Amino acid sequence: MPVCRVLVTDLDGTLLGGSAAARGRLQAVLAAHPEITVVFATGRGLSSVQDILRRDPLVPQPRWIIGDVGASIVDTRDMSHLDVLEERLRAGWPGTSSVRDALNRFPQLVFQSGVRQEGRCSYYLRPEQLTEEITDAVAQLGCRWTYSAGRYFDVLPPGASKGNALELLAENLRWPMTSVLVAGDSLNDLSLFLLGAHGVIVGNAEPALRAHVPELPAVRRPEEVGAAAIAETVCDLGWVERARPVVIGYHRPPVRWAGGSWRQPSSPNGILPTLRSVLDPAVPGSRAALDAVWATALVGDTSPGPAGHGTGLPLAFLPITARRWAGYFHRACKETLWPVLMSQPDRMRFDPLAWADYEKVNTAFADHISAHADQGATVWLHDYNLWLVPARLHTMRPDLRVGLFHHTPFPAPGVFARLPVARQIRASLACLNWAGFHTDAFANNFHDTLAGAPRIPATGVHPLGIDRTAVETLARNHTAFTSGPETEGGIREGSDEMLVLCVERLDYAKAPVQKIHALWRLFDQYPQLRGRLRLRLICPPPEPGLRAYDTTRSRLETAITELNTAHATPGWQPVQYIPRSLPFADLVHHYVAADVFWVTSLADGMNLTAKEYIAAQHATGRHGTLVLSRYAGAATQLAPAAVVTDPHSPHDDLARDLHQALTMPATERRARMAHLARLLDDHSPAQWAQQILTSIRVAGGAPS
């Protein structure tokens, strides 16, 4: 059976009370927890409540409305009155006309003529004008009255009150009062606190309510006002997780639910291991210092079982259906945005329906992040997949300090402008406090793209490093390769074969087809390399359903087959293709064995594999050569000691530069590797994260 949790709250001064930031967070918390049934218990009538719902985006959607100070109960699915219950609440009501006629002799009572009223009469009345003569006149009518907020005098049927209405509704729906939380701020809420439910008297409540509610363990009296007090209480009750001072937003989780169990992602990328390292409680200075939560997606149409995901990481999952994920990620992200980021806008395909999915997922992510973010929290978003989140957070939660780190390149303004939704994205990015990049060039492109915006975020350049100690430890534990399934018949140590290694996911931006063409040219020019040179291409495919790279995969596999067919000799073929992910320890073994590491990106963010190769080689006293694309972010740092190549010229530069690496004298190889090791920074991902979070806080006006 689903857990029964019901929030019954007054509106004015309670749910509508406090800062916009606090109200936005509570709205997001309730949106993220649909198992909490929301009930409004208000002095307003139905039309007034509907007007609030239309014009105030920070008001959560209620399932039921107890209106007219407890004289009305409305089902919000169709806005129909529960007549059977209302008849019991309004029993003995003489009618509005009779009440007004009987009280006309009291000129101090000012009827609320602009307010639609059902089953009650409401007046304005100053405190000093509330007399025993007036209350006696109400009693003679067989009615009851309430006075609240030093202003409102309500005449009600004898059995009508917010508490009575809630009691009837709970009895009808079989809600136990131990599963109900009531919230209020004025005397007309008093009856709600006398039912045995959990209660919260908000910090801005009128003193009379505090005085009349008995001191009960179930009733909390926090200092927070309005919505903030409610949010604190639902957290204290264990209905929701506590808010965190740091929320990290990245769409892809480190695990996925499939086939009835938690599994590793099919296509891991550099951000996942980085965030795992940042949030791993075993890493000094990471999660314990951050007190962070990772807001991420859980894709699928079935809910995961009760077993934990086993990562030890603080994950807050946002459920997304497989259909919506396909529109959001497979199409909008990878077919519309990715080609532009890679400065190949001619590959872009824009589908309005897919973009609508992108908007919906970003809206849901913003709400999800807000639900987990404490007042004044720091939000650290990652990559283009959440580009529309800043705008919504800016509206919902102006208290938050929001930064976004781009792990991808950021294109030049003219390329960015090719996006049909460029204006919408620019408006959202302008709501950031801070934006981070791997290189100055990417940061400058971002700044130029937002030129003319009313506000341009602060920017920072923070090249991402690797966990060098972890890589070096794995490398020193390297054991000799032997032929077998683990090495795909790989090169044994001591062999005179030269191994060129590429580790990259399947993506046209990595130029996989171009490198095969370059290798073909190399064999044509230097036939003596046949039988001595092997390219090992470790190239995991994208997740199932992502079709943006189908053509690249087909062309790559055709090119490999043709090259191997043309140049293979008995016992040797030039290209060893491994189209799957490997455990990281196995990758490090491949790094150690490789004579050359070949990066041919047409556009790239940082490319951490190049740094991992350097760490593995240097730790084991090897002197491999790094051939690095000039378009990789790592080239900014490593170019002085790498062989820098241009993949846009596969028949000339790629083949020539690879040949240079293969024929380089040993003394030069040793010197270059020593230089690369010196250029490699020692900052761990956890230290990198702390620097960025400090930058976001400072840009948002908080002390570092």
Secondary structure per residue as TSV (DSSP state, phi and psi in degrees):
chain	resnum	aa	ss	phi	psi
A	1	M	-	360.0	140.1
A	2	P	-	-66.4	149.8
A	3	V	-	-67.6	135.5
A	4	C	-	-94.3	117.9
A	5	R	E	-139.4	125.5
A	6	V	E	-131.4	125.4
A	7	L	E	-104.6	118.3
A	8	V	E	-111.9	116.1
A	9	T	E	-135.7	140.1
A	10	D	-	-68.1	162.5
A	11	L	I	-96.4	-80.5
A	12	D	I	-58.4	124.9
A	13	G	I	84.7	-17.1
A	14	T	I	-114.0	-88.0
A	15	L	I	-62.3	-35.8
A	16	L	T	-89.9	3.4
A	17	G	-	-90.8	155.5
A	18	G	S	93.5	-172.1
A	19	S	-	-75.0	160.0
A	20	A	H	-61.4	-34.9
A	21	A	H	-63.4	-46.0
A	22	A	H	-65.8	-39.6
A	23	R	H	-67.4	-38.5
A	24	G	H	-64.0	-41.0
A	25	R	H	-65.3	-43.6
A	26	L	H	-62.9	-41.5
A	27	Q	H	-59.0	-42.3
A	28	A	H	-68.4	-39.0
A	29	V	H	-60.0	-45.3
A	30	L	H	-69.9	-35.9
A	31	A	H	-65.6	-34.3
A	32	A	H	-79.0	-11.2
A	33	H	-	-128.1	74.3
A	34	P	T	-64.8	-11.9
A	35	E	T	-71.3	-13.9
A	36	I	E	-87.6	115.3
A	37	T	E	-81.1	127.6
A	38	V	E	-101.7	129.7
A	39	V	E	-125.5	127.1
A	40	F	E	-87.2	133.1
A	41	A	E	-124.1	100.7
A	42	T	-	-137.4	159.6
A	43	G	S	-79.8	-11.8
A	44	R	S	-73.3	155.7
A	45	G	-	-86.0	173.5
A	46	L	H	-60.0	-45.6
A	47	S	H	-62.9	-35.3
A	48	S	H	-68.8	-40.3
A	49	V	H	-65.0	-42.3
A	50	Q	H	-61.6	-36.4
A	51	D	H	-64.3	-40.4
A	52	I	H	-63.4	-43.3
A	53	L	H	-63.8	-32.5
A	54	R	H	-73.7	-38.7
A	55	R	H	-102.2	-11.8
A	56	D	-	-117.2	104.8
A	57	P	T	-70.3	-11.3
A	58	L	T	-91.7	3.6
A	59	V	S	-92.2	122.6
A	60	P	-	-68.5	155.6
A	61	Q	-	-78.7	124.2
A	62	P	-	-85.6	155.1
A	63	R	S	-89.4	-31.8
A	64	W	E	-136.3	153.4
A	65	I	E	-126.2	120.0
A	66	I	E	-97.6	107.7
A	67	G	E	-115.8	179.9
A	68	D	G	53.9	44.0
A	69	V	G	54.7	33.6
A	70	G	G	99.9	5.1
A	71	A	T	-91.1	-10.2
A	72	S	E	-131.2	146.5
A	73	I	E	-133.7	125.1
A	74	V	E	-124.2	135.2
A	75	D	E	-90.0	114.7
A	76	T	T	-77.3	-5.9
A	77	R	T	-63.2	-36.6
A	78	D	T	-134.9	10.0
A	79	M	T	57.3	35.4
A	80	S	E	-95.4	148.2
A	81	H	E	-81.1	142.3
A	82	L	-	-84.1	86.3
A	83	D	H	-58.6	-40.0
A	84	V	H	-60.7	-43.0
A	85	L	H	-74.8	-38.0
A	86	E	H	-65.0	-33.3
A	87	E	H	-61.0	-38.2
A	88	R	H	-70.6	-37.9
A	89	L	H	-70.0	-33.7
A	90	R	T	-98.0	8.2
A	91	A	T	-57.6	132.8
A	92	G	T	85.3	4.6
A	93	W	-	-74.8	121.5
A	94	P	-	-75.3	-12.1
A	95	G	-	104.1	149.9
A	96	T	H	-60.0	-43.1
A	97	S	H	-61.4	-44.0
A	98	S	H	-63.2	-40.8
A	99	V	H	-65.4	-45.0
A	100	R	H	-64.6	-39.9
A	101	D	H	-62.3	-40.8
A	102	A	H	-70.6	-26.8
A	103	L	H	-103.7	5.0
A	104	N	T	-62.1	-22.8
A	105	R	T	-75.4	-2.7
A	106	F	-	-109.0	93.9
A	107	P	T	-65.9	-19.4
A	108	Q	T	-70.4	-17.6
A	109	L	-	-83.0	116.1
A	110	V	E	-106.6	109.3
A	111	F	E	-63.8	137.5
A	112	Q	-	-79.4	77.4
A	113	S	T	-67.0	-24.9
A	114	G	T	-86.0	3.9
A	115	V	S	-113.5	124.5
A	116	R	-	-72.3	129.1
A	117	Q	-	-127.4	139.1
A	118	E	S	-130.3	126.1
A	119	G	S	67.2	24.1
A	120	R	-	-166.1	162.9
A	121	C	E	-126.1	127.2
A	122	S	E	-120.3	135.9
A	123	Y	E	-128.4	159.1
A	124	Y	E	-93.3	138.0
A	125	L	-	-154.4	130.0
A	126	R	-	-76.0	148.3
A	127	P	G	-55.2	-41.7
A	128	E	G	-71.2	-10.5
A	129	Q	G	-97.5	-1.2
A	130	L	-	-79.3	108.3
A	131	T	-	-114.9	162.7
A	132	E	H	-65.7	-28.6
A	133	E	H	-64.1	-39.2
A	134	I	H	-67.7	-47.4
A	135	T	H	-65.6	-34.1
A	136	D	H	-65.2	-38.0
A	137	A	H	-63.8	-37.2
A	138	V	H	-66.2	-42.6
A	139	A	H	-62.5	-37.2
A	140	Q	H	-64.4	-24.5
A	141	L	T	-80.7	-5.9
A	142	G	T	78.0	23.0
A	143	C	-	-112.6	172.8
A	144	R	E	-119.9	166.5
A	145	W	E	-138.2	157.8
A	146	T	E	-136.1	151.6
A	147	Y	E	-133.1	130.1
A	148	S	E	-145.5	155.8
A	149	A	T	58.4	21.4
A	150	G	T	61.8	24.3
A	151	R	T	-151.9	-35.9
A	152	Y	E	-103.4	123.2
A	153	F	E	-113.5	114.3
A	154	D	E	-113.5	129.0
A	155	V	E	-102.6	126.8
A	156	L	E	-130.0	160.1
A	157	P	-	-57.1	156.0
A	158	P	T	-61.5	-27.2
A	159	G	T	-102.9	7.3
A	160	A	-	-95.0	130.9
A	161	S	-	-166.7	162.0
A	162	K	H	-60.1	-41.1
A	163	G	H	-63.8	-44.7
A	164	N	H	-63.6	-41.1
A	165	A	H	-63.8	-42.9
A	166	L	H	-63.9	-40.8
A	167	E	H	-61.6	-43.1
A	168	L	H	-65.1	-44.0
A	169	L	H	-64.5	-42.4
A	170	A	H	-64.7	-40.2
A	171	E	H	-63.9	-40.3
A	172	N	H	-67.3	-37.1
A	173	L	H	-99.6	2.4
A	174	R	T	62.0	43.9
A	175	W	-	-88.6	121.7
A	176	P	-	-73.0	140.0
A	177	M	G	-64.3	-21.5
A	178	T	G	-70.2	-11.0
A	179	S	G	-106.0	11.7
A	180	V	E	-114.0	136.9
A	181	L	E	-117.1	124.1
A	182	V	E	-107.2	145.2
A	183	A	E	-136.1	135.3
A	184	G	E	-159.9	172.2
A	185	D	-	-139.4	-6.6
A	186	S	S	-134.1	170.2
A	187	L	G	-62.4	-27.2
A	188	N	G	-74.2	-0.3
A	189	D	G	-94.8	-4.6
A	190	L	G	-53.6	-43.4
A	191	S	G	-62.7	-23.6
A	192	L	G	-67.0	-30.8
A	193	F	G	-86.8	3.8
A	194	L	G	-110.5	18.1
A	195	L	S	-105.8	-4.1
A	196	G	S	88.9	8.6
A	197	A	-	-82.8	167.0
A	198	H	E	-64.5	147.1
A	199	G	E	-141.5	154.3
A	200	V	E	-138.4	118.2
A	201	I	E	-93.6	112.3
A	202	V	-	-66.6	156.8
A	203	G	T	-61.3	-24.0
A	204	N	T	-96.5	17.6
A	205	A	-	-67.3	152.6
A	206	E	-	-69.3	142.2
A	207	P	H	-54.6	-32.5
A	208	A	H	-61.8	-36.5
A	209	L	H	-66.4	-44.3
A	210	R	H	-59.5	-38.8
A	211	A	H	-70.1	-33.1
A	212	H	H	-89.3	-19.2
A	213	V	S	-84.5	124.3
A	214	P	-	-61.2	155.4
A	215	E	-	-74.1	99.3
A	216	L	-	-117.8	141.2
A	217	P	T	-59.4	-29.3
A	218	A	T	-80.9	-9.7
A	219	V	E	-105.2	118.6
A	220	R	E	-94.9	149.1
A	221	R	-	-131.3	67.8
A	222	P	-	-72.8	164.1
A	223	E	S	-77.3	-26.6
A	224	E	S	-61.0	147.7
A	225	V	-	-101.3	154.7
A	226	G	H	49.4	-131.3
A	227	A	H	-60.2	-33.4
A	228	A	H	-62.6	-37.0
A	229	A	H	-67.0	-37.6
A	230	I	H	-66.6	-45.4
A	231	A	H	-60.5	-40.9
A	232	E	H	-63.5	-39.1
A	233	T	H	-71.7	-42.5
A	234	V	H	-63.8	-27.6
A	235	C	H	-73.0	-45.9
A	236	D	H	-60.4	-33.2
A	237	L	T	-76.3	-9.5
A	238	G	T	82.4	13.4
A	239	W	S	-74.5	-31.1
A	240	V	S	-136.3	161.2
A	241	E	-	-71.1	151.5
A	242	R	-	-67.8	150.7
A	243	A	-	-70.3	149.7
A	244	R	E	-113.8	151.9
A	245	P	E	-75.2	-16.2
A	246	V	E	-134.0	127.6
A	247	V	E	-122.8	125.7
A	248	I	E	-102.2	125.3
A	249	G	E	-110.2	112.5
A	250	Y	-	-143.7	131.9
A	251	H	S	-66.9	-28.3
A	252	R	S	-99.9	130.0
A	253	P	-	-90.2	165.0
A	254	P	S	-80.1	-4.6
A	255	V	-	-142.1	160.5
A	256	R	E	-136.1	151.6
A	257	W	E	-97.1	117.5
A	258	A	E	-153.3	139.3
A	259	G	T	61.5	27.6
A	260	G	T	82.1	13.8
A	261	S	E	-152.8	164.0
A	262	W	E	-82.1	135.1
A	263	R	E	-134.2	159.8
A	264	Q	-	-69.8	148.4
A	265	P	-	-61.5	147.0
A	266	S	S	-73.3	-23.8
A	267	S	S	-136.4	74.7
A	268	P	-	-67.6	150.7
A	269	N	-	-130.5	-178.3
A	270	G	T	-65.2	-25.9
A	271	I	H	-70.7	-38.3
A	272	L	H	-60.1	-53.1
A	273	P	H	-63.7	-30.3
A	274	T	H	-64.6	-48.1
A	275	L	H	-68.3	-35.3
A	276	R	H	-60.0	-43.2
A	277	S	H	-65.5	-41.0
A	278	V	H	-63.7	-37.1
A	279	L	H	-102.5	-1.1
A	280	D	-	-68.0	120.8
A	281	P	T	-64.2	-16.6
A	282	A	T	-81.8	-11.9
A	283	V	S	-90.3	120.5
A	284	P	T	-57.4	134.5
A	285	G	T	80.3	8.7
A	286	S	S	-99.4	-107.9
A	287	R	H	-59.5	-41.3
A	288	A	H	-59.3	-38.8
A	289	A	H	-77.9	-33.7
A	290	L	H	-77.8	-34.7
A	291	D	-	48.5	58.3
A	292	A	E	-112.3	163.0
A	293	V	E	-130.7	143.8
A	294	W	E	-101.1	108.5
A	295	A	E	-85.1	120.6
A	296	T	E	-146.4	173.5
A	297	A	E	-93.2	148.5
A	298	L	E	-123.7	105.6
A	299	V	E	-93.1	132.9
A	300	G	S	148.8	165.4
A	301	D	S	-103.1	0.9
A	302	T	S	-124.8	145.8
A	303	S	-	-78.7	144.1
A	304	P	-	-68.2	158.9
A	305	G	-	-72.1	-176.7
A	306	P	S	-73.0	-18.3
A	307	A	S	-66.0	144.7
A	308	G	-	-70.8	163.3
A	309	H	-	-78.2	-13.2
A	310	G	S	77.6	7.9
A	311	T	S	-85.4	-22.0
A	312	G	-	75.8	4.7
A	313	L	S	-97.0	150.5
A	314	P	-	-81.4	86.6
A	315	L	E	-101.5	135.6
A	316	A	E	-118.8	105.7
A	317	F	E	-85.0	136.9
A	318	L	E	-108.2	112.1
A	319	P	E	-67.5	133.4
A	320	I	E	-135.5	130.4
A	321	T	-	-67.9	155.9
A	322	A	H	-62.2	-36.1
A	323	R	H	-66.0	-45.1
A	324	R	H	-67.9	-37.1
A	325	W	H	-60.5	-40.5
A	326	A	I	-61.2	-43.1
A	327	G	I	-68.5	-42.2
A	328	Y	I	-69.6	-56.6
A	329	F	I	-90.2	-52.3
A	330	H	I	-64.1	-35.9
A	331	R	I	-105.2	-60.5
A	332	A	I	-64.2	-47.8
A	333	C	I	-70.3	-49.0
A	334	K	I	-91.2	-23.3
A	335	E	I	-102.3	-21.4
A	336	T	I	-105.0	-55.2
A	337	L	I	-82.4	-42.4
A	338	W	H	-59.1	-45.8
A	339	P	H	-58.5	-35.0
A	340	V	H	-70.4	-42.0
A	341	L	H	-60.8	-34.9
A	342	M	T	-85.4	9.6
A	343	S	T	57.8	37.1
A	344	Q	-	-127.6	61.5
A	345	P	G	-62.7	-20.2
A	346	D	G	-67.2	-18.0
A	347	R	G	-82.2	-10.2
A	348	M	-	-66.5	136.5
A	349	R	-	-127.3	124.8
A	350	F	-	-111.8	125.6
A	351	D	-	-122.5	116.5
A	352	P	H	-56.5	-34.9
A	353	L	H	-68.3	-40.8
A	354	A	H	-66.4	-37.5
A	355	W	H	-65.8	-34.1
A	356	A	H	-61.9	-37.4
A	357	D	H	-65.6	-40.1
A	358	Y	H	-59.9	-44.3
A	359	E	H	-62.8	-44.1
A	360	K	H	-64.7	-42.2
A	361	V	H	-66.7	-40.3
A	362	N	H	-64.3	-40.0
A	363	T	H	-61.6	-45.4
A	364	A	H	-63.3	-38.9
A	365	F	H	-64.9	-42.3
A	366	A	H	-60.6	-44.6
A	367	D	H	-64.0	-41.0
A	368	H	H	-64.3	-44.1
A	369	I	H	-63.9	-45.1
A	370	S	H	-59.4	-37.9
A	371	A	H	-64.0	-25.5
A	372	H	H	-104.4	-0.6
A	373	A	E	-97.6	127.4
A	374	D	E	-71.0	167.5
A	375	Q	E	-57.8	127.0
A	376	G	E	72.4	19.1
A	377	A	E	-68.6	163.1
A	378	T	E	-100.6	125.7
A	379	V	E	-110.7	125.3
A	380	W	E	-116.4	103.1
A	381	L	E	-89.7	155.6
A	382	H	E	-127.9	120.2
A	383	D	S	74.4	173.7
A	384	Y	G	-67.1	-15.4
A	385	N	G	-65.2	-17.9
A	386	L	G	-122.0	33.4
A	387	W	T	-62.2	-26.6
A	388	L	T	-92.7	-4.0
A	389	V	H	-64.4	-41.8
A	390	P	H	-56.1	-39.1
A	391	A	H	-63.9	-44.4
A	392	R	H	-68.9	-40.3
A	393	L	H	-63.6	-35.6
A	394	H	H	-61.6	-36.9
A	395	T	H	-76.4	-45.8
A	396	M	H	-75.9	-43.9
A	397	R	-	-131.6	73.2
A	398	P	T	-65.0	-11.6
A	399	D	T	-76.3	-18.1
A	400	L	-	-78.5	150.0
A	401	R	E	-105.1	117.2
A	402	V	E	-117.4	125.4
A	403	G	E	-125.7	157.1
A	404	L	E	-137.6	125.7
A	405	F	E	-102.7	129.0
A	406	H	-	-94.6	109.8
A	407	H	-	-80.9	-14.1
A	408	T	S	-94.8	169.0
A	409	P	-	-63.1	158.3
A	410	F	-	-114.4	123.6
A	411	P	-	-73.3	166.3
A	412	A	-	-65.0	154.6
A	413	P	H	-53.9	-40.0
A	414	G	H	-65.3	-35.6
A	415	V	H	-71.9	-44.7
A	416	F	H	-57.6	-39.0
A	417	A	T	-64.9	-14.2
A	418	R	T	-69.9	-18.6
A	419	L	S	-66.9	130.5
A	420	P	T	-62.0	-21.9
A	421	V	T	-109.3	24.4
A	422	A	H	-58.6	-42.6
A	423	R	H	-63.2	-42.2
A	424	Q	H	-62.3	-43.1
A	425	I	H	-67.6	-43.2
A	426	R	H	-58.9	-42.3
A	427	A	H	-62.3	-36.9
A	428	S	H	-72.2	-44.5
A	429	L	H	-62.6	-29.6
A	430	A	T	-68.2	-14.0
A	431	C	T	-84.5	-6.1
A	432	L	-	-69.6	153.2
A	433	N	S	-84.5	-31.1
A	434	W	E	-153.5	145.1
A	435	A	E	-132.8	136.1
A	436	G	E	-119.6	154.2
A	437	F	E	-146.6	164.5
A	438	H	S	-80.7	-28.1
A	439	T	S	-136.6	160.4
A	440	D	H	-62.8	-36.8
A	441	A	H	-62.5	-42.6
A	442	F	H	-65.3	-41.5
A	443	A	H	-64.1	-39.3
A	444	N	H	-66.4	-39.3
A	445	N	H	-61.4	-42.1
A	446	F	H	-61.3	-47.7
A	447	H	H	-61.5	-43.0
A	448	D	H	-68.9	-33.9
A	449	T	H	-65.7	-34.8
A	450	L	T	-91.5	4.7
A	451	A	T	-55.9	133.3
A	452	G	T	95.3	-11.3
A	453	A	S	-68.9	150.4
A	454	P	S	-57.9	-27.7
A	455	R	-	-148.1	131.6
A	456	I	-	-112.0	127.0
A	457	P	-	-63.1	156.1
A	458	A	E	-64.6	150.6
A	459	T	E	-126.4	156.6
A	460	G	E	-145.6	150.6
A	461	V	E	-113.6	114.0
A	462	H	-	-134.3	87.4
A	463	P	-	-59.9	129.6
A	464	L	-	-78.1	135.7
A	465	G	-	-105.2	-167.0
A	466	I	-	-120.3	167.8
A	467	D	-	-81.1	84.3
A	468	R	H	-60.4	-39.9
A	469	T	H	-61.2	-42.5
A	470	A	H	-64.8	-42.5
A	471	V	H	-64.6	-44.6
A	472	E	H	-63.7	-38.6
A	473	T	H	-63.3	-45.3
A	474	L	H	-63.4	-40.0
A	475	A	H	-64.7	-40.3
A	476	R	H	-69.1	-21.9
A	477	N	T	-87.2	7.1
A	478	H	-	-59.0	133.0
A	479	T	-	-113.6	157.3
A	480	A	-	-59.3	139.5
A	481	F	-	-70.9	140.4
A	482	T	-	-129.0	153.8
A	483	S	S	-65.1	136.6
A	484	G	S	163.9	-179.4
A	485	P	T	-63.9	-28.6
A	486	E	T	-69.3	-29.1
A	487	T	T	-110.5	4.5
A	488	E	T	54.8	40.4
A	489	G	S	68.6	33.9
A	490	G	-	-73.0	178.6
A	491	I	-	-72.0	132.6
A	492	R	-	-83.2	149.0
A	493	E	T	-64.4	142.6
A	494	G	T	93.4	-10.3
A	495	S	-	-72.7	152.5
A	496	D	S	-91.2	5.2
A	497	E	-	-69.6	148.3
A	498	M	E	-101.9	129.8
A	499	L	E	-107.6	122.1
A	500	V	E	-103.6	126.1
A	501	L	E	-114.2	137.1
A	502	C	E	-128.8	131.2
A	503	V	E	-126.6	109.3
A	504	E	-	-161.5	150.0
A	505	R	-	-76.1	158.6
A	506	L	S	-67.1	116.8
A	507	D	-	-166.0	132.3
A	508	Y	G	-60.4	-25.8
A	509	A	G	-68.9	-17.8
A	510	K	G	-85.7	-3.6
A	511	A	-	57.4	47.2
A	512	P	H	-66.9	-37.2
A	513	V	H	-70.0	-39.0
A	514	Q	H	-60.9	-36.7
A	515	K	H	-70.5	-31.2
A	516	I	H	-68.2	-40.4
A	517	H	H	-62.9	-39.6
A	518	A	H	-64.9	-38.6
A	519	L	H	-65.8	-39.1
A	520	W	H	-58.8	-45.9
A	521	R	H	-63.3	-37.2
A	522	L	H	-62.1	-43.8
A	523	F	H	-66.5	-34.6
A	524	D	H	-65.4	-40.5
A	525	Q	H	-78.2	-33.3
A	526	Y	-	-129.9	74.6
A	527	P	G	-60.1	-20.2
A	528	Q	G	-65.8	-14.0
A	529	L	G	-78.3	-15.4
A	530	R	T	-62.1	132.3
A	531	G	T	86.0	-10.4
A	532	R	T	-117.4	-18.7
A	533	L	E	-118.5	131.7
A	534	R	E	-131.0	134.3
A	535	L	E	-98.7	123.0
A	536	R	E	-105.1	112.9
A	537	L	E	-108.3	104.0
A	538	I	E	-93.5	108.2
A	539	C	-	-138.5	84.0
A	540	P	-	-63.4	141.0
A	541	P	-	-77.5	163.8
A	542	P	-	-71.5	172.3
A	543	E	-	-65.2	154.0
A	544	P	T	-56.5	140.3
A	545	G	T	95.3	-12.3
A	546	L	-	-89.9	111.0
A	547	R	-	-99.9	-2.6
A	548	A	T	-62.8	-21.5
A	549	Y	T	-110.4	11.8
A	550	D	H	-59.5	-43.6
A	551	T	H	-64.6	-41.5
A	552	T	H	-61.8	-44.1
A	553	R	H	-60.9	-45.1
A	554	S	H	-61.9	-46.5
A	555	R	H	-65.4	-38.8
A	556	L	H	-64.1	-49.3
A	557	E	H	-65.2	-35.7
A	558	T	H	-64.9	-44.4
A	559	A	H	-63.5	-40.2
A	560	I	H	-64.8	-45.5
A	561	T	H	-60.5	-44.5
A	562	E	H	-64.8	-41.8
A	563	L	H	-66.2	-46.5
A	564	N	H	-63.3	-37.7
A	565	T	H	-66.2	-39.6
A	566	A	H	-75.9	-32.0
A	567	H	H	-117.4	-6.3
A	568	A	-	-64.6	149.1
A	569	T	B	-125.7	165.7
A	570	P	T	-55.0	123.4
A	571	G	T	82.6	2.9
A	572	W	B	-149.4	138.5
A	573	Q	-	-138.3	148.1
A	574	P	S	-70.8	-31.2
A	575	V	E	-119.8	126.3
A	576	Q	E	-109.0	109.4
A	577	Y	E	-102.6	121.2
A	578	I	E	-118.3	92.5
A	579	P	-	-88.2	56.0
A	580	R	S	-158.3	164.6
A	581	S	-	-77.2	146.7
A	582	L	-	-119.6	151.3
A	583	P	-	-57.0	147.9
A	584	F	H	-60.9	-37.2
A	585	A	H	-60.5	-37.7
A	586	D	H	-67.1	-38.4
A	587	L	H	-60.2	-41.1
A	588	V	H	-62.6	-37.9
A	589	H	H	-60.5	-41.1
A	590	H	H	-65.1	-39.1
A	591	Y	H	-57.8	-44.1
A	592	V	H	-64.9	-36.7
A	593	A	H	-77.9	-19.4
A	594	A	-	-79.6	135.1
A	595	D	S	-79.1	-31.7
A	596	V	E	-137.2	136.7
A	597	F	E	-110.5	125.6
A	598	W	E	-117.3	112.4
A	599	V	E	-112.9	120.4
A	600	T	-	-123.7	30.2
A	601	S	-	-60.7	135.2
A	602	L	S	-76.7	-27.6
A	603	A	S	-157.5	144.6
A	604	D	-	-158.6	157.0
A	605	G	S	-78.4	-90.7
A	606	M	-	-106.4	-51.2
A	607	N	-	76.0	83.6
A	608	L	H	-75.0	-21.0
A	609	T	H	-61.3	-34.5
A	610	A	H	-61.6	-40.8
A	611	K	H	-70.6	-37.4
A	612	E	H	-63.5	-39.2
A	613	Y	H	-60.8	-45.4
A	614	I	H	-60.0	-47.0
A	615	A	H	-61.8	-42.5
A	616	A	H	-67.3	-43.4
A	617	Q	H	-65.3	-47.4
A	618	H	H	-66.7	-37.5
A	619	A	H	-65.4	-25.5
A	620	T	T	-106.4	10.8
A	621	G	T	71.9	21.7
A	622	R	-	-94.6	166.3
A	623	H	-	-133.9	52.9
A	624	G	-	-69.3	169.0
A	625	T	E	-114.9	136.9
A	626	L	E	-98.9	119.3
A	627	V	E	-102.8	116.2
A	628	L	E	-125.3	129.2
A	629	S	E	-61.4	138.1
A	630	R	T	-66.0	-15.4
A	631	Y	T	-94.5	-0.9
A	632	A	S	-81.6	141.7
A	633	G	T	-58.1	-32.0
A	634	A	T	-63.9	-21.6
A	635	A	H	-62.8	-31.0
A	636	T	H	-57.9	-34.9
A	637	Q	H	-94.0	-37.5
A	638	L	H	-104.6	-6.4
A	639	A	T	-54.5	-36.5
A	640	P	T	-59.0	-24.4
A	641	A	T	-118.5	-3.8
A	642	A	S	-95.0	165.3
A	643	V	E	-88.5	108.7
A	644	V	E	-86.9	132.5
A	645	T	E	-128.7	161.3
A	646	D	-	-118.8	105.3
A	647	P	T	-69.8	-9.9
A	648	H	T	-73.5	-6.6
A	649	S	-	-127.0	70.1
A	650	P	I	-65.2	-31.3
A	651	H	I	-81.6	-16.8
A	652	D	I	-113.7	-72.8
A	653	D	I	-63.4	-49.0
A	654	L	I	-60.3	-50.4
A	655	A	H	-65.4	-43.1
A	656	R	H	-63.7	-45.1
A	657	D	H	-71.3	-34.4
A	658	L	H	-65.2	-41.3
A	659	H	H	-62.3	-39.1
A	660	Q	H	-58.9	-43.3
A	661	A	H	-65.9	-38.2
A	662	L	H	-71.7	-28.9
A	663	T	T	-105.9	8.7
A	664	M	-	-66.0	136.3
A	665	P	-	-60.7	150.4
A	666	A	H	-59.3	-39.0
A	667	T	H	-63.4	-38.5
A	668	E	H	-69.4	-39.5
A	669	R	H	-60.9	-43.7
A	670	R	H	-63.5	-42.4
A	671	A	H	-64.9	-43.4
A	672	R	H	-64.2	-43.5
A	673	M	H	-65.3	-39.3
A	674	A	H	-62.3	-40.5
A	675	H	H	-66.3	-43.3
A	676	L	H	-59.1	-41.8
A	677	A	H	-63.1	-35.8
A	678	R	H	-70.3	-34.7
A	679	L	H	-72.5	-24.1
A	680	L	S	-70.0	123.5
A	681	D	-	-75.2	158.0
A	682	D	-	-102.8	6.7
A	683	H	-	-73.1	127.1
A	684	S	-	-76.7	161.9
A	685	P	H	-56.0	-34.2
A	686	A	H	-65.0	-41.5
A	687	Q	H	-66.4	-41.3
A	688	W	H	-57.8	-43.7
A	689	A	H	-63.4	-42.7
A	690	Q	H	-62.1	-39.5
A	691	Q	H	-62.4	-42.2
A	692	I	H	-68.7	-43.9
A	693	L	H	-62.1	-37.6
A	694	T	H	-62.5	-42.1
A	695	S	H	-62.4	-40.7
A	696	I	H	-65.1	-43.8
A	697	R	H	-63.1	-44.8
A	698	V	H	-64.0	-43.4
A	699	A	H	-63.5	-28.9
A	700	G	T	-86.0	3.4
A	701	G	T	92.4	10.0
A	702	A	-	-98.5	155.9
A	703	P	-	-66.8	149.0
A	704	S	-	-70.5	360.0
